Amino acid sequence: MTSKMAIQWERFAGDTSRFALRMAFARDPDHGRRTEPEIGFSWGGIQLWVEGKNLCAHQEEGELINSVHWYLLPVIEWFVQHWNPLFHEELLPAKNADNTGWTSLRATRFPPSAIEANEESASEWEGVWQAWWTRHALRAAREGGLFPDVVFRRFRDLVEVSWGPARGQGMPEHFNFVYAGPDSCRLPPADIAEPLYEVLAGASNYLLSFSPNSRRLKKLCSAVEDMNVVAEPDQRFARRRLANSLE
C-alpha cells in the first residue's frame, strides 16, 4: 500500500472549491531499480481537486487513499508540453458528440459505421482521435500508473474539466476512484492555469536539484520558464514555441 510515505517535497496551490493541485515527492520504494534516475526522483503523490471533489481519491482494498501514487515526471512533462491545447483547443477531432470533452471522446472512440469498412478512412479517424486524446487526457501521461480519466479543453471563454469512469487495462478490481463521474465543470482559465503553473514550476525545480546535469530536467525547467501565465481569457497562456519545446 502507498497511502503513507515520508514526504520530501510538497506543494499545494489553488482553491479546492474551484480547482486545486497538490503534488508531493517521496523516496522511490523501488530505489530507482526499475526506471531512469530522473523518473525515480519523481515518485510521489498527486491530488487534483475540481469543485470540491478530489478526483484522485480512491478506494484500494477497502482503504480510502487521497492521492494517486506513481512516478510524476511524465505527468509534469505532459502538462507543460500540452499547455497550449489544454487551454486553447476546443473542437474535438471528429465532432462534439456530447456536452463535454470526456463524453464526446467516449462517443467517438471508434469510427462510425459509414466509414468503418474503409480501411484508410477508419485509420485516419483513429489517428486523429488518438492525437487529440493524447493532448487533452491526463491518462495519456500515466505510463503504467493508475490515474483518473480527466480531460481538459477550452470551452469558449472558459476551460472545461470533465471526467468519467476510468476502468481499463491494468486497473485491478479492488481499485476504484471515489468520484468516477461522468461529471464536468467549466472555470475561468486563470483559476486553473495559475495553480497548475505554481505546482509545475516548483516541482520541476525540485527535481532538477537532484540531478542538475540532467538534460531532460534542464529542458523541462526551461520550458516552464517560457510559460507566460496571464489572467485575461483572450490572451495566450504560453508562448508559441512552448508547444514544441519538449519534443
Disulfide bonds with the S-S distance in Angstrom:
none
